[in-house]
Amino acid sequence: MTGWGRGVLLLVLGWTAGLALQLQQAALWPLPAYGGLLAAGAVCFLAAAWLQRRAVLLLALGLGLAAFGSTGLRAAARLAQVLSPALEGAELSVQGRVVGLPQVDANGLRFVLQVSGVQAAGGQPMPLDSFPAQLWLSWPVPGSPDELAGGTAGAPAALRAGEAWRLPVKLRRPHGAMNPGGFDAELWMFEQGLGAVGAVRAPRPGMAQRLDGPRWWQPVEVLDTLRQRWRDRILLGTADPAATGLLAALAVGDQSAIDGKGWALYRQTGISHLISISGLHITLFAAMAGLLVGAGWRRSVRLRHWLPAPVAARWGGLVFATLYALMAGWGVPAQRTVCMLALAVVLRSFGPPWPALLLCALTGALVTLLDPWAMLQPGFWLSFAAVALLMMADAAEPAVLPEPANWWARLLLVLRRAARAQWVITVGLAPLTLVLFQQISLVGLPANWVAVPLVTFVITPLALLGTLWPGFWTLAGWLLQPLLAWLQWLASWPAASWGVPESTALVMAFGLLGGLLLALPLPWRLRLLGVPLALPLLWPAVPRPPVGEFELVAADVGQGSAVVIRTAHHTLVHDTGPRFSVDSDAGQRVLLPLLQALGDTQLDTLVLSHRDLDHVGGAPALLARWPQVRLLSSLEAGHPLLAQAVHHETCAAGQQWDWDGVHFQMLFPAPGAQLVGVKPNTVSCVLKVSDAAGRSALLTGDLEAAQEHMLVAQSPELLASTVLLVPHHGSHTSSSEEFLRAVGPKVAVVQVGYRSRFGHPHPQVLARYQALRVPVVRSDHCGAWRWSANGATCTRDVQKRHWHWQGPAASGSVLPAAGAVVATDSPAGEHE
């Protein structure tokens, strides 16, 4: 690399370093501090121009300061649009326009509303300068659990993109579950500029009013209207549900019709990048389109004389990628990817050739200038890395290739290049995929060799042409059948995917370097060095408690309960959290990613305390993953979950076993207790876990005061525990004083949803714990709570960033010495 190239790379690194440091801030500084950083950056620029010595270093420092300061100011401006805590739960009337495509599911509609006016309950207008510019709203359909719980009038039959509405709503601040290895919903809402989440509340007909349709002079609204019309025609006109969701995603970028099983299939076979219109998908589309344009261009001598085929291929790929991004909704990932591709094409087409690494670094920096939070999105890194790998592989191709003799030779050339590009991307991105998602598909290469050309060149064009004639959608649906069968066969292989726990930064860095060496066109001796570098990432050491100790993880599942107990060689899950919708539950959304992040590849025992959905909603996902697991529950005979279980026992007092020096003992219900015709809470399975050092935890389910009294009367000596999982989420029906005195916990953990509609935890219950000087850790404030012999941590403290919900800290949040302790809206179907 030449001297000027190294200088440009140093400037890019300066900007990127400043930006990355600001994105790691747990809390924002006062605004003058960021203004001071911008001023300091300007001083560096002036000094570089004046001194002309070490100018590159000064410019790099100035860019780093400017990146830190400007991003901090932009973040502060975005956070200023977050809903005020005083307005949470208030009756408001908002006026605005629907942005993008409304999403449809079994419970109703979800959509983004761009606010143009807001009124309090009495009709008094409120200022917009401190109110969120955009809201993420749900509108339940008549008869759905959410609609019945909220007392609404039900969503309309149709809600169109670009329409103006006046809606009565109740809002809350952005808040999501926080778990190791889990999805950061608060980051997603921050990136999208969503300042509040809420639901339409219309107890009387006519309170929700449509004010106006889409404006024909607004191109974005017109395009979204057309996309929604096409999406609805696909949903109504395609018989196969699997094909319906896939066609809607490919044609107009709407993925809401793909169910959980569909996404699981696409992730397991490594083709989810083709379904979600992400940067990687658009990049692959551009690469494949460029190959076709180049192949066709070479057939004409006149065209080759007018413009070289490689240049035409690059511009053709950019044009097709731009058109496709517009059809797919022109979202933020699509915008930054097209901008990156456009800059790459321009720089490679004019002026001297740029080194591939330098070109990618510069385009990445310019993308983050437009969208600084792009660095936080996996799609940015995947699309950026895909472009870099393809460019470096293309640079290794001979400058002059022999002209193919006939059409068969040209076809073989295209296929060879396409296969090589897929190999480079699959191998090169595998370590990055492991770093970002802790999982890769081992059948991804054969799956993509079939899916990429078929989806990119056949099914996607047919899906787009279906907007002109619906018959193309029918043809695309037919072609999808063999593809889906191929994917299902690959997914049935015993080792179709490979998951790893979260790794250290050093292991991830070596793994990324190893994948790069394996993918690049280097001598085989250098390529083989990538194998040992990538091995620690592929087979990392899994930290587990030593013999005689256990670790407890109280997951953040909203209004529900789920606890993971880990010993040296075994894992137990007590309850599995709620079911959120027909095809979404805490098992697949929280527990499976959590267990994977912890490195647990085997589940030994699953305890389901009782049948309420906020405790067993996630069980199907775990039973499907580990059908041979030992199941202990109070479920009555004939319960649907028992059909999934191979080994089931009814939990009963007296059951006990030992794992790795840790003792497990069931304390309730009594043997032979009646399970049918009784309130589920009254037969909750109560489990006590004790280690060799005397540390213990009591897991109580939804035990109520009467059953607490029975335990105190029968075996008070067994109740004493270090940690207590608060019975029934802190309901006033539980946590009696005699029970708490018998347990004598050093800390109590309550798993509860944010702003629980049940009022959990009850103020009287919290006062009772306070009177006994028992610190209470709340999952809505703490996130997942991890406790071991080394101490305790809240996930919200460990992963804290400035865009996260800022609320009161958990009681007793100051972590003591090792060995001591510290102190979403509710889904449908929960039991009070």
Secondary structure by P-SEA (a helix, b strand, c coil): ccaaaaaaaaaaaaaaaaaaaaaaccccccaaaaaaaaaaaaaaaaaaaacccaaaaaaaaaaaaaaaaaaaaaaaaaaaacccccccccbbbbbbccccbbbbcccbbbbbbbcccccccccbbbbccccccccbbbbbccccaaaaaacccccccccccccccccccccccbbbbbccccccaaaaaaaacccccbbbbcccccccccccccccccaaaaaaaaaaaaaaaaaaccccaaaaaaaaaaaccccccccaaaaaaaaaacccccccccaaaaaaaaaaaaaaaaaaaaccaaaaaaccaaaaaaaaaaaaaaaaaaaacccaaaaaaaaaaaaaaaaaaccccccaaaaaaaaaaaaaaacccccccaaaaaaaaaaaaaaaaaaaccccccccccaaaaaaaaaaaaaaaaaaaaaaaaaaaaaaccccccaaaaaaaaaaaaaaccaaaaaaaccccaaaaaaaaaaaaaaaaaaaaaaaccccbbbbccccaaaaaaaaaaaaaaaccccccccaaaaaaaccccccbbbbbccccbbbbbcccccbbbbbbbcccbbbbcbbbbbcccccccccccaaaaaaaaccccccbbbbcccccccccaaaaaaaaccccccccccccccccccccccccccccccccccccbbbbbccccccccccccccccccbbbbbbcccccbbbbbccccaaaaaaaaacccccccccccccccccccccccaaaaaaacccbbbbbcccccccccccaaaaaaaaaacbbbbbcccccbbbbcccbbbbcccccccccccccccccccccccccccccccccccccc
